[in-house]
Amino acid sequence: MITKIDIELFIKQSELTPIIDVRSPLEYAHAHFPNAVNLPLLNNEERAIVGTTYKHEGNQTAVLKGYELVGHKFADYIKQAIKIAPHKKINVYCWRGGLRSNIMAFLLHSAGFEVNLLQGGYKKYRNWVLQTLEKPQQIKIVGGKTGSGKTYVLHELSKLGQQTIDLEGLAHHKGSAFGSLGQAPQPSVEMFENILATHWSKLNPAAIVWLENESRMIGTVRIPPEIYEAMRQAVTYDIHVALEDRINHIANDYGKFDKQLLEDCTKKLEKKMGNLRMQQAIDFLNANELNAWILMLLEYYDKSYLFSKEQRNPNTLITVPAANKNFHEIAKLLLDFQIS
């Protein structure tokens, strides 16, 4: 059976049913439905050939060319689909819910699959993503200088039953010159939006969602404008952690990486720190004086944080003294401040 369904039902069904994206590998690599597996009807070269045929010879000739290119691969598509969905229930989409997904749906249906076909395809899904990210939420911000352990506090808030979204985790980047270390490759901006929308759609709008204080860009990924502006207006809990603890947190997070990688990242700050200060920091690093290296980096990062803090409405800033407290205690402290 082939059932054409709208985006809301497709998303609901996809929580339990495997999804295949039948667009080309290039389209899929740029961005796709989270958790979708790429089973392209046409590869990159074949898609270009069909597109050129359509442009110069019209739709009918292009359709025939498409069948000519893929017909001999039908058996292989069925075998791959069985591996993806052994229970033979599968969700399918292409760019607009047109020829590619309909051909794949017909093929899999003939092989005994129960197929859900997304009406409007990926284009309709992207409309859903953008509309979802515009939905307002009650946001609270975990703030604090570099090394305050904001991400860890966010995770502790989650353990305490709070709604949280780890933007840096979704972006595969910790938001600094060193943020890519130990991380998977970053998604495209569009893919980040797709992933974020999945989390955003599951939030209870009647409850608070906690986010970490971020710049507009997290590495190469941009926070959606509506969410970023809401973050800038939200109440920020500015965690004050002892300098010694901040240095220890940074040493624990980054001290394990190869010194050459740390030196390369330090060099990214040359324009901000100045060549002399940057070179002094690198000298400390190469002399295994990690604390001195970190302290020099914090001179820059603290100035940057204070500048950003000054751009906020002071009425939305709440100072949270958190010296000598672990991440769990800080999370509980934030909740106490919130209630009071």
C-alpha positions, 0 to 999 in steps of 0.5 A: 500500500502507498499512502500519501501523507502530510508533513505532520503525520510523516514526522509522527510516523517517522518516530517509529518507521525508517525513512529513505531520502531518494534525492541525489547524494549531493542533495542529501549531504547538504541537508536532509530529514534527521535519521533519514538514510540516503537511497538515491534513485539517481546519483549525482551524475545521473541527476545532472543528465536527466536535468539537462534532458528535461531542459533541452528535450522536455519532460517526457524524454527526461522521464524516459531517460530516467528510467533508462538510467535506473531501471537495471538497478531496481533489484538492488534498491529493493535489497537495500530497502529490506536492509533499512526496513526489514519489517517492510514499512518505510517512509519515502521522500524526494525534493517535491514529492514528485517523480523520484519518490513516486517511482521508488514508492511504486517499486517498493510497493510492488515488492510488498512494502507498506510505503508512506510518501511525503506530500510536497517532499523535502521542500514541504519539510523545510517549510515546517522547519522554518515555521517550527523555529519561529515558535516562541518558547520561554527561554532562560540562559545559562551564562558565565565566563569561559571555563565556568562549565556552562555545558555541564550545568546545562546537562545537570539541569536536564538530569533535574527534569528541566527542558534543555537544548545543547546548541553546541552539541547539535552544532558539533562545536564548543563555540571558541577557537578551540571548539572543533577539537574532538568534535565530529564535522559540523553540519551545514547551517540548513542541517543544523536547523533541521536537527534543532527544529526536531528538538524545538518541536518537542518542547512544552511551550508552557515550561521553561527551556534552558539554553547556554549563552552563545554568540550568533555563530557556533563555529560555522553554524548560525543560530536561527535569527528568531531564536538568537534574538529571543536568547538575547532578550531572555533572563541570563543567569551569570555564573561566577566561578572561581578563576582557579576552577575555571582554569581546571575545567579548561585544562581537563577539557583541552589538556588531553589534545595534541600540543600542535593542535592546541598551538594551531588553535591559539594562532587563530586568536592572533588578531584578537590577542596581538602577535606578542601575547599570542606567542607568549601563550604558545611558549607557555603551552610548549613549556608544558605550563598549561595553567599559564597558557590558559590564563593568557587565553582567558585575558582575551575571552574574559574581555570578549565576554564582558563586552557581550555582557554590556550589550545586554539589558542589565535588568535581564542579568542575574549574578549567581555566586557559584564558587566552590560548587560542583556542576550539579550544585550550580544547576540546583542553585539556578533553579533556586534563583529562578524560584526566588 
